[in-house]
Amino acid sequence: MSKKRLWEIMDNLNNLISRRFFDDISSIITTGQHQAYAAAGQAAIATYWNIGRRIVEEEQQGEVRAKYGSKLISELAQRLSTIYGNNYNKRNLQHYRKFYLLFPDFEKVYEFVHNLTWTHIRRLLSVTNEVARKWYLENASRDMWSTTTLDRNISSQYFERRLAAQRENPNAALAKAVAPFNDKDPLEYIKNPMVAEFMGFKRDEKYSETQLEQALIDNLEKFIMELGRGFAFVERQQHITTELSDYYVDLVFYNYKMKRFVIFELKTHPMTHQDIGQLDMHVRMYDDIIKGTDDNPTIGILLCTDTDKTVARYSVLNGSEQLFATKYMTYLPTEEELRREIEQQKANFMLNNDDSKENV
């Protein structure tokens, strides 16, 4: 029975209770239920961490204990699961133990768990890079990622792809990655490569630029999630008129964190110098004709099937603070494929940046 119908029936029985009063009480109950659910989740995570801590302490009491650590968990699981259920079977106890070992300082974890569930934590346990694991924990909590989003971002190496577009050397870039998010820096939002498996294209499928654009529009929410925080869609095929000609920009977004327009040019082929020239012209036109006085300079991103270090080195892309080229992938590659691709794109970016510094 719907809430509205229930109200109509109750209203006929008792005129003392107003709709506003009833809705206020309902809101209090709903809020309390949500808070209780969140608190229960936090309590469960704390419980699992403490179980893991106690298991490790018991294992480390001496060589004999450490030698029979696996047997210790098996016997403990057999007793606990009989009393408390499958949350305490052998596999889960191993997860709790690993949770403690990977996050030994619970105070640093607890400040982020208010938006997370145990499923989030369990997925984080698969991340071997300590810096990346901490980054995923903080961002999943702050941006309230679902477990599906967290899983997708870990699988697509979201953290590592951000580092591919940093101007610092690898060690400095890694240090920057754990620093507070600089929402004014365009490089914080550039992923290379961009993984867009959500568009639905098969690995070797042929498609036109129009179909590519439509696929991104059809999956706009997922595309924005891949781009990062602060993006709002403005227009597709935005018409810009000059005294002599008409021009069309493929996709236009506005990032309210950077206070910049971000325009995308979509290509179904590897990057060419003509593509970079077109992007550069559109960015200059946008700054001159569209951008407001309070907006920061426009960012232009070329999405192409592959980048070209020669074109990037000898074009206006080299050292530009407003122009970027990113390879997109229409499928989710294997971990090894993605790792190689990230390293290649990182090398290309660093080469171009080093050249621009030498020319200063």
C-alpha positions in Angstrom: 0.0 0.0 0.0 1.4 3.4 -0.9 2.1 6.1 1.7 -0.5 8.4 0.1 -3.2 5.7 0.3 -2.3 4.9 3.8 -2.5 8.5 4.7 -6.0 8.8 3.2 -7.2 5.9 5.3 -5.7 7.2 8.5 -6.9 10.7 7.8 -10.4 9.5 7.7 -10.0 7.8 11.1 -8.3 10.6 13.0 -8.3 14.3 12.2 -6.0 15.2 15.1 -2.8 14.3 13.1 -1.9 16.7 10.4 -0.1 15.6 7.3 2.9 17.9 8.1 3.2 16.5 11.6 3.0 12.9 10.3 5.7 13.7 7.6 8.0 15.3 10.1 7.8 12.2 12.3 8.4 10.0 9.3 11.4 12.0 8.3 12.9 11.7 11.8 12.4 7.9 11.7 13.9 7.5 8.2 16.9 9.7 9.2 17.4 7.6 12.3 17.2 4.4 10.4 19.9 5.6 8.0 22.1 6.8 10.8 21.7 3.5 12.6 22.6 1.6 9.4 25.7 3.7 8.9 26.7 3.3 12.6 26.2 -0.5 12.4 28.4 -0.6 9.4 31.1 1.4 11.2 30.8 -0.9 14.2 31.1 -4.0 12.0 34.3 -2.6 10.4 35.8 -1.8 13.8 34.9 -5.3 15.0 36.6 -7.0 12.1 39.7 -4.9 12.5 39.9 -5.8 16.2 39.5 -9.5 15.4 42.3 -9.2 12.9 44.5 -7.5 15.5 43.8 -10.1 18.1 44.6 -12.9 15.6 47.9 -11.4 14.7 48.8 -10.8 18.4 48.1 -14.5 19.1 50.2 -15.6 16.1 53.2 -13.5 17.2 53.4 -14.8 20.8 56.2 -17.1 19.7 57.7 -19.3 16.9 55.3 -22.1 17.7 52.3 -19.9 17.3 53.5 -18.3 14.1 54.3 -21.7 12.6 50.7 -22.9 13.2 49.0 -19.6 12.3 47.0 -21.1 9.5 45.8 -23.9 11.8 45.0 -21.3 14.4 42.6 -19.5 12.1 41.0 -22.8 10.9 40.2 -23.9 14.4 39.0 -20.5 15.5 36.7 -20.3 12.4 35.2 -23.7 13.2 34.3 -22.6 16.7 33.1 -19.0 15.9 31.1 -19.9 12.8 29.2 -22.4 14.8 28.1 -19.8 17.3 28.0 -16.5 15.2 27.5 -17.7 11.6 29.4 -17.4 8.3 30.8 -13.9 8.9 33.4 -15.7 11.0 34.4 -18.5 8.7 38.0 -19.2 7.8 38.0 -17.0 4.6 36.5 -14.0 6.4 38.9 -14.4 9.4 41.7 -14.3 6.9 40.3 -11.1 5.5 40.1 -9.5 9.0 43.7 -10.5 9.6 44.8 -8.9 6.4 42.7 -5.8 7.1 44.7 -5.3 10.3 48.0 -5.9 8.7 47.4 -3.5 5.8 45.8 -0.8 8.0 47.5 -1.2 11.4 46.6 2.4 12.5 42.8 2.2 12.8 42.4 5.9 13.7 43.5 6.8 10.1 41.0 4.3 8.7 38.1 5.2 11.0 37.9 8.8 9.8 36.9 7.6 6.4 34.6 4.6 7.1 31.4 6.6 7.7 30.7 6.4 4.0 32.0 2.9 3.4 30.9 -0.7 4.0 32.9 -3.8 4.7 32.5 -4.7 1.0 34.5 -1.5 0.2 37.2 -2.4 2.7 37.4 -6.0 1.4 37.9 -4.7 -2.1 40.7 -2.4 -1.0 42.6 -5.3 0.5 43.4 -6.5 -3.1 45.3 -3.3 -3.8 49.0 -4.1 -3.3 50.4 -0.5 -3.7 50.1 1.1 -0.2 49.9 4.6 -1.6 47.2 3.7 -4.1 45.3 1.8 -1.4 45.3 4.9 0.9 44.2 7.1 -2.1 41.3 4.8 -3.0 40.2 4.7 0.6 40.1 8.4 1.0 38.5 9.1 -2.4 35.9 6.4 -2.1 34.8 7.9 1.2 34.9 11.6 0.2 33.1 11.0 -3.1 30.8 8.3 -1.7 31.7 5.7 -4.4 29.5 2.7 -4.6 31.2 -0.7 -4.3 30.7 -1.1 -8.1 32.4 2.3 -8.7 35.3 1.4 -6.4 35.7 -2.0 -8.1 35.7 -0.4 -11.6 38.2 2.3 -10.6 40.6 -0.2 -9.1 40.3 -2.6 -12.1 40.9 0.3 -14.5 43.9 1.5 -12.4 42.4 4.9 -12.0 45.1 6.0 -9.5 48.0 5.0 -11.8 46.4 6.6 -14.9 46.3 10.0 -13.0 50.1 9.7 -12.5 50.7 9.3 -16.2 49.8 13.0 -16.7 52.0 14.5 -14.0 54.9 16.7 -14.9 57.0 15.6 -12.0 59.4 12.7 -12.1 57.8 9.4 -10.9 58.9 9.8 -7.3 57.7 13.4 -7.1 54.4 12.5 -8.8 53.8 9.7 -6.3 54.4 12.1 -3.5 52.0 14.6 -5.1 49.4 11.8 -5.4 49.0 11.5 -1.7 49.0 15.2 -1.1 45.6 17.0 -0.7 43.7 17.1 -4.0 44.5 20.3 -5.9 41.2 20.9 -7.6 42.6 23.9 -9.5 45.2 21.9 -11.3 44.1 20.5 -14.7 46.5 17.7 -14.4 44.5 16.3 -11.5 41.8 15.5 -14.0 43.7 14.1 -16.9 43.8 10.3 -17.2 46.0 8.7 -19.8 44.8 6.4 -21.1 41.1 7.0 -20.6 39.2 3.8 -20.1 35.7 4.0 -21.6 34.5 0.4 -21.7 31.1 1.7 -20.6 30.4 2.9 -24.2 29.6 -0.7 -25.2 31.9 -1.0 -28.2 33.7 -4.3 -28.8 37.4 -4.4 -28.8 38.0 -4.3 -32.6 34.6 -2.7 -33.5 34.6 0.1 -36.1 32.6 3.2 -35.4 32.3 6.8 -36.6 33.0 10.0 -34.7 29.2 10.6 -34.5 28.7 7.1 -33.0 31.5 7.8 -30.5 30.0 11.1 -29.5 26.6 9.5 -29.1 27.9 6.7 -27.0 29.5 9.2 -24.6 26.3 11.2 -24.4 24.3 8.0 -23.8 26.6 7.1 -20.9 27.1 10.7 -19.7 27.0 9.8 -16.0 29.7 7.2 -16.4 31.8 9.5 -18.6 31.7 12.3 -16.0 32.7 9.7 -13.3 35.7 8.8 -15.4 36.6 12.5 -15.9 36.5 13.2 -12.1 34.8 15.6 -9.7 33.3 18.9 -10.6 32.3 18.3 -14.2 29.0 19.5 -15.6 27.8 18.9 -19.2 27.2 22.0 -21.2 26.5 21.1 -24.9 27.4 18.8 -27.8 28.4 20.2 -31.2 28.3 23.7 -29.8 28.1 26.2 -32.6 30.6 29.1 -32.6 30.2 31.8 -35.2 32.9 34.2 -36.3 32.8 36.9 -39.0 33.8 34.5 -41.7 32.9 31.0 -40.7 31.0 28.6 -38.4 32.6 26.1 -36.2 31.4 23.2 -34.0 33.0 21.9 -30.8 32.3 18.2 -30.2 31.6 18.2 -26.4 31.7 21.1 -23.9 31.9 20.7 -20.1 32.4 23.2 -17.3 34.4 22.2 -14.3 33.2 24.3 -11.3 36.2 23.3 -9.2 38.7 24.7 -11.8 36.3 27.4 -13.0 37.1 26.5 -16.5 35.4 25.3 -19.6 36.7 22.0 -20.8 36.2 21.1 -24.5 36.7 17.8 -26.1 37.5 16.9 -29.7 36.8 13.3 -30.5 38.7 11.3 -33.1 38.5 7.7 -34.3 42.1 7.6 -35.4 45.6 8.2 -33.9 46.5 11.8 -33.1 47.7 14.0 -36.0 49.1 17.5 -36.1 45.9 18.7 -37.9 43.9 17.4 -34.8 46.1 19.4 -32.5 45.8 22.5 -34.6 42.0 22.2 -34.7 41.9 21.8 -30.9 44.2 24.8 -30.4 42.0 27.0 -32.6 38.9 25.9 -30.8 40.4 26.7 -27.4 41.6 30.1 -28.5 38.1 30.9 -30.0 36.4 29.7 -26.9 38.6 32.0 -24.7 38.0 34.9 -27.0 34.2 34.5 -27.7 32.6 32.3 -25.0 34.7 32.4 -21.8 33.5 34.9 -19.1 35.8 37.3 -17.3 35.6 35.3 -14.1 36.5 32.0 -15.9 40.0 30.6 -16.0 41.5 29.8 -19.4 39.8 27.0 -21.3 41.2 23.5 -21.4 41.1 21.4 -24.6 41.4 17.6 -24.6 41.9 15.6 -27.7 40.5 12.1 -27.3 42.1 9.8 -29.9 42.8 6.1 -30.4 46.5 6.6 -29.9 48.9 9.4 -29.1 52.0 10.2 -31.1 55.2 11.4 -29.3 56.6 13.0 -32.5 53.4 15.0 -33.1 53.3 16.0 -29.5 56.9 17.0 -29.4 56.8 19.3 -32.5 53.4 20.8 -32.1 51.8 23.4 -29.9 50.9 20.5 -27.6 54.4 20.5 -26.3 54.5 22.3 -22.9 51.0 23.7 -23.3 49.1 24.5 -20.1 45.8 24.3 -22.0 46.1 21.5 -24.5 46.2 17.8 -23.8 45.9 14.6 -25.8 44.6 11.4 -24.3 44.3 7.9 -25.7 40.9 6.3 -25.0 40.2 2.6 -24.8 36.8 1.3 -25.6 37.4 -1.9 -23.6 38.7 -2.8 -20.2 42.2 -4.1 -20.8 44.0 -6.7 -18.7 46.0 -5.5 -15.8 49.3 -6.1 -17.7 48.0 -4.4 -20.9 46.9 -1.4 -18.9 50.2 -1.2 -17.0 52.2 -1.2 -20.2 49.9 1.5 -21.7 50.2 3.7 -18.6 54.0 3.5 -18.7 54.1 4.3 -22.4 51.8 7.3 -22.0 53.8 8.5 -18.9 57.0 8.3 -20.9 55.5 10.3 -23.8 54.2 13.0 -21.4 57.6 13.3 -19.6 59.5 13.5 -22.9 57.3 16.4 -24.1 57.5 18.2 -20.8 61.3 17.8 -20.6 61.6 19.3 -24.1 59.4 22.3 -23.1 61.6 23.0 -20.1 64.8 22.9 -22.2 63.3 25.4 -24.6 62.4 27.9 -21.9 
